[in-house]
């Protein structure tokens, strides 16, 4: 072999040795791994902020909701209404669902006397989602 060819083969060997040397392992914390973000996407719950309205035409323990909204939020038989009050206080209530086309999409109607007893004012903003028992 000629000298320039020998130099090239030596350089290739050096490069391959450098590549084959063990590299320090990069430790990525669990909260920064992409697989953690995918899990969060799967756990996503469908919910919306809606107005809670008082109505005399609704029985106690029941809530009237628009059928299109119920389908969008995957609500079948029970609905969870979460009202946030002063500070970090969060109150959760569960009602049976009655599907009603007359109810606007941005509202949920509940019994007037029951809402008064629970301390929920008419036209209150609340988070509404399907109830999932734990």
PyMOL CGO cylinders between C-alpha atoms (Angstrom):
from pymol import cmd
from pymol.cgo import CYLINDER

trace = [
    CYLINDER, 0.00, 0.00, 0.00, 1.06, 3.51, -0.61, 0.3, 1, 1, 1, 1, 1, 1,
    CYLINDER, 1.06, 3.51, -0.61, 1.56, 5.97, 2.19, 0.3, 1, 1, 1, 1, 1, 1,
    CYLINDER, 1.56, 5.97, 2.19, -1.57, 8.11, 1.48, 0.3, 1, 1, 1, 1, 1, 1,
    CYLINDER, -1.57, 8.11, 1.48, -3.74, 4.98, 1.52, 0.3, 1, 1, 1, 1, 1, 1,
    CYLINDER, -3.74, 4.98, 1.52, -2.21, 3.89, 4.83, 0.3, 1, 1, 1, 1, 1, 1,
    CYLINDER, -2.21, 3.89, 4.83, -2.95, 7.28, 6.36, 0.3, 1, 1, 1, 1, 1, 1,
    CYLINDER, -2.95, 7.28, 6.36, -6.59, 7.08, 5.21, 0.3, 1, 1, 1, 1, 1, 1,
    CYLINDER, -6.59, 7.08, 5.21, -7.06, 3.59, 6.65, 0.3, 1, 1, 1, 1, 1, 1,
    CYLINDER, -7.06, 3.59, 6.65, -5.48, 4.70, 9.96, 0.3, 1, 1, 1, 1, 1, 1,
    CYLINDER, -5.48, 4.70, 9.96, -7.84, 7.70, 10.12, 0.3, 1, 1, 1, 1, 1, 1,
    CYLINDER, -7.84, 7.70, 10.12, -10.85, 5.46, 9.45, 0.3, 1, 1, 1, 1, 1, 1,
    CYLINDER, -10.85, 5.46, 9.45, -9.71, 3.11, 12.22, 0.3, 1, 1, 1, 1, 1, 1,
    CYLINDER, -9.71, 3.11, 12.22, -9.30, 6.03, 14.67, 0.3, 1, 1, 1, 1, 1, 1,
    CYLINDER, -9.30, 6.03, 14.67, -12.75, 7.36, 13.80, 0.3, 1, 1, 1, 1, 1, 1,
    CYLINDER, -12.75, 7.36, 13.80, -14.35, 3.96, 14.26, 0.3, 1, 1, 1, 1, 1, 1,
    CYLINDER, -14.35, 3.96, 14.26, -12.59, 3.61, 17.65, 0.3, 1, 1, 1, 1, 1, 1,
    CYLINDER, -12.59, 3.61, 17.65, -13.91, 7.00, 18.73, 0.3, 1, 1, 1, 1, 1, 1,
    CYLINDER, -13.91, 7.00, 18.73, -17.42, 6.01, 17.65, 0.3, 1, 1, 1, 1, 1, 1,
    CYLINDER, -17.42, 6.01, 17.65, -17.27, 2.65, 19.43, 0.3, 1, 1, 1, 1, 1, 1,
    CYLINDER, -17.27, 2.65, 19.43, -16.13, 4.14, 22.75, 0.3, 1, 1, 1, 1, 1, 1,
    CYLINDER, -16.13, 4.14, 22.75, -18.94, 4.08, 25.29, 0.3, 1, 1, 1, 1, 1, 1,
    CYLINDER, -18.94, 4.08, 25.29, -20.73, 7.40, 25.41, 0.3, 1, 1, 1, 1, 1, 1,
    CYLINDER, -20.73, 7.40, 25.41, -21.97, 8.78, 28.72, 0.3, 1, 1, 1, 1, 1, 1,
    CYLINDER, -21.97, 8.78, 28.72, -25.67, 7.98, 29.14, 0.3, 1, 1, 1, 1, 1, 1,
    CYLINDER, -25.67, 7.98, 29.14, -28.08, 10.87, 29.19, 0.3, 1, 1, 1, 1, 1, 1,
    CYLINDER, -28.08, 10.87, 29.19, -30.58, 10.49, 32.00, 0.3, 1, 1, 1, 1, 1, 1,
    CYLINDER, -30.58, 10.49, 32.00, -33.88, 12.19, 31.22, 0.3, 1, 1, 1, 1, 1, 1,
    CYLINDER, -33.88, 12.19, 31.22, -36.26, 12.76, 34.13, 0.3, 1, 1, 1, 1, 1, 1,
    CYLINDER, -36.26, 12.76, 34.13, -39.63, 11.01, 33.80, 0.3, 1, 1, 1, 1, 1, 1,
    CYLINDER, -39.63, 11.01, 33.80, -41.59, 14.27, 33.59, 0.3, 1, 1, 1, 1, 1, 1,
    CYLINDER, -41.59, 14.27, 33.59, -39.63, 15.29, 30.46, 0.3, 1, 1, 1, 1, 1, 1,
    CYLINDER, -39.63, 15.29, 30.46, -39.95, 12.02, 28.54, 0.3, 1, 1, 1, 1, 1, 1,
    CYLINDER, -39.95, 12.02, 28.54, -42.22, 12.07, 25.50, 0.3, 1, 1, 1, 1, 1, 1,
    CYLINDER, -42.22, 12.07, 25.50, -44.04, 8.92, 26.61, 0.3, 1, 1, 1, 1, 1, 1,
    CYLINDER, -44.04, 8.92, 26.61, -45.25, 10.80, 29.70, 0.3, 1, 1, 1, 1, 1, 1,
    CYLINDER, -45.25, 10.80, 29.70, -46.86, 13.44, 27.50, 0.3, 1, 1, 1, 1, 1, 1,
    CYLINDER, -46.86, 13.44, 27.50, -48.70, 10.81, 25.47, 0.3, 1, 1, 1, 1, 1, 1,
    CYLINDER, -48.70, 10.81, 25.47, -50.22, 9.32, 28.62, 0.3, 1, 1, 1, 1, 1, 1,
    CYLINDER, -50.22, 9.32, 28.62, -51.58, 12.72, 29.61, 0.3, 1, 1, 1, 1, 1, 1,
    CYLINDER, -51.58, 12.72, 29.61, -53.30, 13.04, 26.25, 0.3, 1, 1, 1, 1, 1, 1,
    CYLINDER, -53.30, 13.04, 26.25, -55.02, 9.68, 26.75, 0.3, 1, 1, 1, 1, 1, 1,
    CYLINDER, -55.02, 9.68, 26.75, -56.30, 10.67, 30.19, 0.3, 1, 1, 1, 1, 1, 1,
    CYLINDER, -56.30, 10.67, 30.19, -57.94, 13.81, 28.87, 0.3, 1, 1, 1, 1, 1, 1,
    CYLINDER, -57.94, 13.81, 28.87, -61.47, 14.29, 30.23, 0.3, 1, 1, 1, 1, 1, 1,
    CYLINDER, -61.47, 14.29, 30.23, -64.03, 16.12, 28.19, 0.3, 1, 1, 1, 1, 1, 1,
    CYLINDER, -64.03, 16.12, 28.19, -65.51, 19.02, 30.10, 0.3, 1, 1, 1, 1, 1, 1,
    CYLINDER, -65.51, 19.02, 30.10, -66.89, 22.49, 29.47, 0.3, 1, 1, 1, 1, 1, 1,
    CYLINDER, -66.89, 22.49, 29.47, -67.63, 25.64, 31.43, 0.3, 1, 1, 1, 1, 1, 1,
    CYLINDER, -67.63, 25.64, 31.43, -71.38, 26.24, 31.32, 0.3, 1, 1, 1, 1, 1, 1,
    CYLINDER, -71.38, 26.24, 31.32, -74.05, 28.32, 33.06, 0.3, 1, 1, 1, 1, 1, 1,
    CYLINDER, -74.05, 28.32, 33.06, -76.09, 26.57, 35.75, 0.3, 1, 1, 1, 1, 1, 1,
    CYLINDER, -76.09, 26.57, 35.75, -79.67, 27.86, 35.63, 0.3, 1, 1, 1, 1, 1, 1,
    CYLINDER, -79.67, 27.86, 35.63, -82.51, 27.40, 38.12, 0.3, 1, 1, 1, 1, 1, 1,
    CYLINDER, -82.51, 27.40, 38.12, -85.73, 25.93, 36.79, 0.3, 1, 1, 1, 1, 1, 1,
    CYLINDER, -85.73, 25.93, 36.79, -89.02, 24.88, 38.44, 0.3, 1, 1, 1, 1, 1, 1,
    CYLINDER, -89.02, 24.88, 38.44, -89.63, 22.27, 35.71, 0.3, 1, 1, 1, 1, 1, 1,
    CYLINDER, -89.63, 22.27, 35.71, -86.77, 19.99, 36.86, 0.3, 1, 1, 1, 1, 1, 1,
    CYLINDER, -86.77, 19.99, 36.86, -87.09, 17.36, 39.61, 0.3, 1, 1, 1, 1, 1, 1,
    CYLINDER, -87.09, 17.36, 39.61, -84.63, 17.32, 42.50, 0.3, 1, 1, 1, 1, 1, 1,
    CYLINDER, -84.63, 17.32, 42.50, -81.48, 15.33, 41.82, 0.3, 1, 1, 1, 1, 1, 1,
    CYLINDER, -81.48, 15.33, 41.82, -81.89, 15.78, 38.07, 0.3, 1, 1, 1, 1, 1, 1,
    CYLINDER, -81.89, 15.78, 38.07, -80.27, 18.09, 35.52, 0.3, 1, 1, 1, 1, 1, 1,
    CYLINDER, -80.27, 18.09, 35.52, -81.55, 18.97, 32.05, 0.3, 1, 1, 1, 1, 1, 1,
    CYLINDER, -81.55, 18.97, 32.05, -78.91, 19.18, 29.36, 0.3, 1, 1, 1, 1, 1, 1,
    CYLINDER, -78.91, 19.18, 29.36, -78.88, 19.58, 25.57, 0.3, 1, 1, 1, 1, 1, 1,
    CYLINDER, -78.88, 19.58, 25.57, -78.52, 16.18, 23.77, 0.3, 1, 1, 1, 1, 1, 1,
    CYLINDER, -78.52, 16.18, 23.77, -75.82, 17.49, 21.41, 0.3, 1, 1, 1, 1, 1, 1,
    CYLINDER, -75.82, 17.49, 21.41, -73.77, 18.74, 24.35, 0.3, 1, 1, 1, 1, 1, 1,
    CYLINDER, -73.77, 18.74, 24.35, -74.27, 15.43, 26.17, 0.3, 1, 1, 1, 1, 1, 1,
    CYLINDER, -74.27, 15.43, 26.17, -72.97, 13.57, 23.13, 0.3, 1, 1, 1, 1, 1, 1,
    CYLINDER, -72.97, 13.57, 23.13, -69.97, 15.91, 22.83, 0.3, 1, 1, 1, 1, 1, 1,
    CYLINDER, -69.97, 15.91, 22.83, -69.04, 15.46, 26.51, 0.3, 1, 1, 1, 1, 1, 1,
    CYLINDER, -69.04, 15.46, 26.51, -69.89, 11.72, 26.43, 0.3, 1, 1, 1, 1, 1, 1,
    CYLINDER, -69.89, 11.72, 26.43, -72.50, 12.12, 29.18, 0.3, 1, 1, 1, 1, 1, 1,
    CYLINDER, -72.50, 12.12, 29.18, -74.82, 9.11, 29.43, 0.3, 1, 1, 1, 1, 1, 1,
    CYLINDER, -74.82, 9.11, 29.43, -76.69, 8.88, 32.73, 0.3, 1, 1, 1, 1, 1, 1,
    CYLINDER, -76.69, 8.88, 32.73, -74.98, 11.10, 35.33, 0.3, 1, 1, 1, 1, 1, 1,
    CYLINDER, -74.98, 11.10, 35.33, -73.35, 14.52, 35.15, 0.3, 1, 1, 1, 1, 1, 1,
    CYLINDER, -73.35, 14.52, 35.15, -70.83, 16.06, 37.54, 0.3, 1, 1, 1, 1, 1, 1,
    CYLINDER, -70.83, 16.06, 37.54, -71.10, 19.80, 38.11, 0.3, 1, 1, 1, 1, 1, 1,
    CYLINDER, -71.10, 19.80, 38.11, -68.12, 21.49, 39.78, 0.3, 1, 1, 1, 1, 1, 1,
    CYLINDER, -68.12, 21.49, 39.78, -68.66, 24.97, 41.22, 0.3, 1, 1, 1, 1, 1, 1,
    CYLINDER, -68.66, 24.97, 41.22, -65.63, 26.92, 42.38, 0.3, 1, 1, 1, 1, 1, 1,
    CYLINDER, -65.63, 26.92, 42.38, -66.30, 29.23, 45.31, 0.3, 1, 1, 1, 1, 1, 1,
    CYLINDER, -66.30, 29.23, 45.31, -64.20, 31.69, 47.31, 0.3, 1, 1, 1, 1, 1, 1,
    CYLINDER, -64.20, 31.69, 47.31, -60.51, 30.83, 47.42, 0.3, 1, 1, 1, 1, 1, 1,
    CYLINDER, -60.51, 30.83, 47.42, -59.60, 27.23, 46.71, 0.3, 1, 1, 1, 1, 1, 1,
    CYLINDER, -59.60, 27.23, 46.71, -63.01, 25.86, 47.70, 0.3, 1, 1, 1, 1, 1, 1,
    CYLINDER, -63.01, 25.86, 47.70, -64.39, 23.50, 45.10, 0.3, 1, 1, 1, 1, 1, 1,
    CYLINDER, -64.39, 23.50, 45.10, -67.83, 21.91, 45.40, 0.3, 1, 1, 1, 1, 1, 1,
    CYLINDER, -67.83, 21.91, 45.40, -68.82, 18.87, 43.33, 0.3, 1, 1, 1, 1, 1, 1,
    CYLINDER, -68.82, 18.87, 43.33, -72.39, 17.76, 42.74, 0.3, 1, 1, 1, 1, 1, 1,
    CYLINDER, -72.39, 17.76, 42.74, -73.70, 14.75, 40.82, 0.3, 1, 1, 1, 1, 1, 1,
    CYLINDER, -73.70, 14.75, 40.82, -77.07, 14.80, 39.07, 0.3, 1, 1, 1, 1, 1, 1,
    CYLINDER, -77.07, 14.80, 39.07, -79.03, 12.34, 36.91, 0.3, 1, 1, 1, 1, 1, 1,
    CYLINDER, -79.03, 12.34, 36.91, -79.29, 13.52, 33.31, 0.3, 1, 1, 1, 1, 1, 1,
    CYLINDER, -79.29, 13.52, 33.31, -82.43, 14.40, 31.39, 0.3, 1, 1, 1, 1, 1, 1,
    CYLINDER, -82.43, 14.40, 31.39, -81.81, 15.18, 27.73, 0.3, 1, 1, 1, 1, 1, 1,
    CYLINDER, -81.81, 15.18, 27.73, -83.88, 18.15, 26.53, 0.3, 1, 1, 1, 1, 1, 1,
    CYLINDER, -83.88, 18.15, 26.53, -83.69, 19.88, 23.14, 0.3, 1, 1, 1, 1, 1, 1,
    CYLINDER, -83.69, 19.88, 23.14, -85.14, 23.11, 24.62, 0.3, 1, 1, 1, 1, 1, 1,
    CYLINDER, -85.14, 23.11, 24.62, -82.07, 23.65, 26.83, 0.3, 1, 1, 1, 1, 1, 1,
    CYLINDER, -82.07, 23.65, 26.83, -79.45, 25.94, 25.19, 0.3, 1, 1, 1, 1, 1, 1,
    CYLINDER, -79.45, 25.94, 25.19, -76.04, 24.33, 24.52, 0.3, 1, 1, 1, 1, 1, 1,
    CYLINDER, -76.04, 24.33, 24.52, -74.26, 26.65, 26.96, 0.3, 1, 1, 1, 1, 1, 1,
    CYLINDER, -74.26, 26.65, 26.96, -76.57, 25.94, 29.93, 0.3, 1, 1, 1, 1, 1, 1,
    CYLINDER, -76.57, 25.94, 29.93, -77.53, 23.21, 32.39, 0.3, 1, 1, 1, 1, 1, 1,
    CYLINDER, -77.53, 23.21, 32.39, -80.89, 23.45, 34.14, 0.3, 1, 1, 1, 1, 1, 1,
    CYLINDER, -80.89, 23.45, 34.14, -81.34, 22.14, 37.69, 0.3, 1, 1, 1, 1, 1, 1,
    CYLINDER, -81.34, 22.14, 37.69, -84.08, 22.29, 40.33, 0.3, 1, 1, 1, 1, 1, 1,
    CYLINDER, -84.08, 22.29, 40.33, -84.58, 25.78, 41.75, 0.3, 1, 1, 1, 1, 1, 1,
    CYLINDER, -84.58, 25.78, 41.75, -85.05, 24.75, 45.41, 0.3, 1, 1, 1, 1, 1, 1,
    CYLINDER, -85.05, 24.75, 45.41, -82.14, 22.31, 45.34, 0.3, 1, 1, 1, 1, 1, 1,
    CYLINDER, -82.14, 22.31, 45.34, -79.73, 24.93, 43.97, 0.3, 1, 1, 1, 1, 1, 1,
    CYLINDER, -79.73, 24.93, 43.97, -80.85, 27.41, 46.65, 0.3, 1, 1, 1, 1, 1, 1,
    CYLINDER, -80.85, 27.41, 46.65, -80.23, 24.76, 49.33, 0.3, 1, 1, 1, 1, 1, 1,
    CYLINDER, -80.23, 24.76, 49.33, -76.76, 24.02, 47.87, 0.3, 1, 1, 1, 1, 1, 1,
    CYLINDER, -76.76, 24.02, 47.87, -75.90, 27.74, 47.73, 0.3, 1, 1, 1, 1, 1, 1,
    CYLINDER, -75.90, 27.74, 47.73, -75.58, 27.95, 43.95, 0.3, 1, 1, 1, 1, 1, 1,
    CYLINDER, -75.58, 27.95, 43.95, -76.85, 31.20, 42.45, 0.3, 1, 1, 1, 1, 1, 1,
    CYLINDER, -76.85, 31.20, 42.45, -78.76, 31.36, 39.18, 0.3, 1, 1, 1, 1, 1, 1,
    CYLINDER, -78.76, 31.36, 39.18, -76.52, 31.83, 36.13, 0.3, 1, 1, 1, 1, 1, 1,
    CYLINDER, -76.52, 31.83, 36.13, -73.40, 30.53, 37.92, 0.3, 1, 1, 1, 1, 1, 1,
    CYLINDER, -73.40, 30.53, 37.92, -70.44, 29.37, 35.80, 0.3, 1, 1, 1, 1, 1, 1,
    CYLINDER, -70.44, 29.37, 35.80, -69.49, 25.75, 36.51, 0.3, 1, 1, 1, 1, 1, 1,
    CYLINDER, -69.49, 25.75, 36.51, -67.44, 22.95, 34.97, 0.3, 1, 1, 1, 1, 1, 1,
    CYLINDER, -67.44, 22.95, 34.97, -69.67, 20.20, 33.60, 0.3, 1, 1, 1, 1, 1, 1,
    CYLINDER, -69.67, 20.20, 33.60, -68.42, 16.70, 32.72, 0.3, 1, 1, 1, 1, 1, 1,
    CYLINDER, -68.42, 16.70, 32.72, -69.55, 13.09, 32.69, 0.3, 1, 1, 1, 1, 1, 1,
    CYLINDER, -69.55, 13.09, 32.69, -69.56, 11.48, 36.13, 0.3, 1, 1, 1, 1, 1, 1,
    CYLINDER, -69.56, 11.48, 36.13, -67.10, 8.62, 36.53, 0.3, 1, 1, 1, 1, 1, 1,
    CYLINDER, -67.10, 8.62, 36.53, -67.28, 6.79, 39.82, 0.3, 1, 1, 1, 1, 1, 1,
    CYLINDER, -67.28, 6.79, 39.82, -63.91, 5.96, 41.33, 0.3, 1, 1, 1, 1, 1, 1,
]
cmd.load_cgo(trace, "trace")
